[in-house]
Amino acid sequence: MQQELAVESGDDLSRESHADEIAFRRETVAKLRGQEDRLRARSSLLYEDRLEGRIDAAEYDRRHAEARTALEAVQRELAQW
């Protein structure tokens, strides 16, 4: 009887651990997708700023390269999940 309880407890722990892992995975992917969306929005805003003359071409190129590098890093990380 005690052995059966121990097995049931182990199964419960295993299910709980698996559920925690799935929740962590979902949260991580959601955070990364949020970062990806923000970086895409930043790139769009930079383009609008360039078209409206709020920043010059050199500043646009610099900031866009930074945003693209950050976006690529997030996309690489997402690909691992």
Backbone as JSON, one array per atom type, in Angstrom:
{
  "sequence": "MQQELAVESGDDLSRESHADEIAFRRETVAKLRGQEDRLRARSSLLYEDRLEGRIDAAEYDRRHAEARTALEAVQRELAQW",
  "N": [[0.82, -1.19, 0.0], [1.88, 1.29, 0.87], [3.9, 1.48, -0.97], [2.47, 1.77, -3.32], [1.34, 4.29, -2.88], [3.64, 5.82, -2.91], [4.42, 5.54, -5.57], [2.24, 6.72, -6.85], [2.52, 9.34, -5.87], [4.96, 10.01, -7.02], [4.23, 9.94, -9.72], [2.4, 12.04, -9.74], [4.12, 14.16, -9.14], [5.73, 14.09, -11.39], [3.89, 14.72, -13.43], [3.19, 17.29, -12.59], [5.66, 18.57, -12.77], [6.07, 18.39, -15.51], [3.92, 19.93, -16.43], [4.7, 22.39, -15.39], [6.99, 22.82, -16.89], [5.92, 23.05, -19.46], [4.36, 25.35, -19.12], [6.39, 27.22, -18.56], [7.76, 27.17, -20.98], [5.78, 28.18, -22.72], [5.44, 30.77, -21.65], [8.0, 31.83, -22.06], [8.23, 31.78, -24.87], [6.12, 33.5, -25.49], [7.07, 35.91, -24.37], [9.34, 36.3, -25.96], [8.15, 36.57, -28.48], [6.77, 38.91, -28.04], [8.92, 40.67, -27.75], [9.93, 40.47, -30.32], [7.8, 41.58, -31.81], [7.86, 44.21, -30.8], [10.37, 45.05, -31.71], [10.01, 44.93, -34.47], [8.07, 46.91, -34.73], [9.57, 49.08, -33.92], [11.38, 49.26, -36.03], [9.64, 49.97, -38.1], [8.75, 52.45, -37.19], [11.15, 53.84, -37.21], [11.58, 53.96, -39.96], [9.42, 55.56, -40.74], [10.16, 57.89, -39.38], [12.45, 58.53, -40.8], [11.4, 58.98, -43.38], [9.83, 61.22, -42.84], [11.74, 63.04, -42.27], [12.7, 63.39, -39.72], [14.91, 62.11, -38.77], [18.23, 61.74, -40.06], [19.72, 60.04, -42.95], [22.04, 58.62, -42.17], [21.7, 58.29, -39.42], [19.34, 56.81, -39.43], [20.26, 54.47, -40.73], [22.11, 53.52, -38.84], [20.52, 53.1, -36.51], [18.61, 51.34, -37.53], [20.17, 49.14, -38.22], [20.95, 48.33, -35.65], [18.44, 47.59, -34.57], [17.76, 45.54, -36.34], [19.79, 43.67, -35.82], [19.17, 43.04, -33.17], [16.62, 41.97, -33.55], [17.2, 39.73, -35.12], [18.63, 38.24, -33.24], [16.63, 37.66, -31.35], [14.94, 36.15, -32.97], [16.59, 33.96, -33.51], [16.75, 32.88, -30.95], [14.06, 32.26, -30.53], [13.78, 30.25, -32.41], [15.0, 28.15, -31.16], [13.18, 27.3, -29.33]],
  "CA": [[0.0, 0.0, 0.0], [2.75, 2.47, 0.9], [4.63, 1.53, -2.22], [1.53, 2.31, -4.31], [1.26, 5.73, -2.62], [4.89, 6.43, -3.36], [4.38, 5.57, -7.03], [1.27, 7.74, -7.22], [3.13, 10.63, -5.58], [5.97, 10.23, -8.05], [3.52, 10.26, -10.95], [1.86, 13.4, -9.57], [5.24, 15.09, -9.26], [6.15, 14.08, -12.79], [2.89, 15.49, -14.18], [3.32, 18.68, -12.17], [6.9, 19.06, -13.35], [5.84, 18.52, -16.95], [3.04, 21.08, -16.6], [5.52, 23.57, -15.13], [7.88, 22.97, -18.04], [5.1, 23.54, -20.57], [4.01, 26.74, -18.8], [7.62, 28.0, -18.72], [8.0, 27.25, -22.42], [4.79, 29.11, -23.29], [5.77, 32.13, -21.18], [9.23, 32.26, -22.72], [7.91, 32.05, -26.28], [5.28, 34.71, -25.52], [7.96, 37.06, -24.13], [10.18, 36.49, -27.15], [7.3, 37.09, -29.56], [6.53, 40.31, -27.69], [10.14, 41.4, -28.11], [9.97, 40.48, -31.79], [6.81, 42.57, -32.25], [8.35, 45.56, -30.47], [11.49, 45.38, -32.6], [9.43, 45.21, -35.8], [7.42, 48.22, -34.62], [10.65, 50.07, -33.88], [11.89, 49.42, -37.41], [8.63, 50.72, -38.85], [8.78, 53.83, -36.71], [12.38, 54.44, -37.73], [11.36, 54.24, -41.37], [8.56, 56.73, -40.79], [10.98, 59.04, -38.96], [13.34, 58.85, -41.93], [10.6, 59.57, -44.45], [9.36, 62.54, -42.4], [12.89, 63.91, -42.09], [13.03, 63.57, -38.3], [16.3, 61.63, -38.64], [18.9, 61.68, -41.37], [19.98, 58.7, -43.46], [23.07, 57.95, -41.38], [21.09, 57.9, -38.14], [18.42, 55.72, -39.75], [21.04, 53.27, -41.0], [22.69, 53.04, -37.58], [19.46, 52.57, -35.64], [17.98, 50.19, -38.19], [21.1, 48.01, -38.07], [20.83, 47.86, -34.26], [17.15, 46.91, -34.43], [17.82, 44.3, -37.13], [20.64, 42.75, -35.08], [18.4, 42.58, -32.01], [15.54, 41.13, -34.07], [17.79, 38.44, -35.52], [18.96, 37.51, -32.01], [15.37, 37.15, -30.8], [14.46, 35.1, -33.87], [17.43, 32.77, -33.27], [16.33, 32.32, -29.67], [12.74, 31.66, -30.76], [13.95, 29.01, -33.18], [15.43, 27.1, -30.24], [12.04, 26.88, -28.54]],
  "C": [[0.87, 1.26, 0.0], [3.53, 2.6, -0.4], [3.74, 2.11, -3.32], [1.4, 3.82, -4.13], [2.5, 6.45, -3.11], [4.9, 6.55, -4.88], [3.41, 6.64, -7.49], [1.84, 9.14, -6.98], [4.18, 10.98, -6.62], [5.33, 10.6, -9.37], [2.96, 11.68, -10.89], [2.96, 14.44, -9.73], [5.7, 15.2, -10.7], [5.19, 14.9, -13.64], [3.01, 16.98, -13.86], [4.56, 19.31, -12.78], [6.74, 19.3, -14.85], [4.96, 19.74, -17.24], [3.81, 22.38, -16.38], [6.43, 23.87, -16.32], [7.12, 23.55, -19.24], [4.74, 25.01, -20.34], [5.22, 27.65, -18.99], [7.9, 28.22, -20.21], [7.06, 28.26, -23.07], [5.1, 30.55, -22.91], [6.99, 32.67, -21.9], [8.97, 32.62, -24.17], [7.07, 33.31, -26.39], [6.13, 35.96, -25.31], [8.81, 37.35, -25.36], [9.36, 37.05, -28.31], [6.96, 38.56, -29.3], [7.73, 41.17, -28.05], [10.24, 41.54, -29.62], [9.01, 41.54, -32.34], [7.29, 43.99, -31.99], [9.49, 45.98, -31.4], [11.0, 45.66, -34.02], [8.77, 46.59, -35.81], [8.47, 49.33, -34.61], [11.21, 50.32, -35.28], [10.92, 50.23, -38.26], [8.65, 52.19, -38.47], [10.03, 54.55, -37.22], [12.22, 54.83, -39.2], [10.48, 55.48, -41.54], [9.33, 58.0, -40.41], [11.9, 59.48, -40.1], [12.56, 59.52, -43.04], [10.14, 60.99, -44.11], [10.5, 63.52, -42.15], [13.26, 64.16, -40.64], [14.43, 63.05, -37.97], [16.92, 61.57, -40.02], [19.22, 60.23, -41.73], [21.0, 57.94, -42.62], [22.51, 57.46, -40.05], [20.11, 56.75, -38.35], [19.19, 54.42, -39.94], [21.6, 52.67, -39.71], [21.62, 52.38, -36.7], [18.79, 51.34, -36.23], [18.87, 48.95, -38.07], [21.04, 47.45, -36.65], [19.55, 47.06, -34.06], [17.16, 45.58, -35.17], [18.67, 43.25, -36.41], [19.89, 42.18, -33.88], [17.28, 41.65, -32.45], [16.07, 39.75, -34.47], [18.14, 37.6, -34.31], [17.71, 36.9, -31.39], [14.84, 36.01, -31.66], [15.28, 33.82, -33.72], [17.0, 32.08, -31.98], [14.96, 31.64, -29.79], [12.87, 30.33, -31.48], [14.38, 27.85, -32.29], [14.28, 26.56, -29.41], [11.06, 26.17, -29.43]]
}
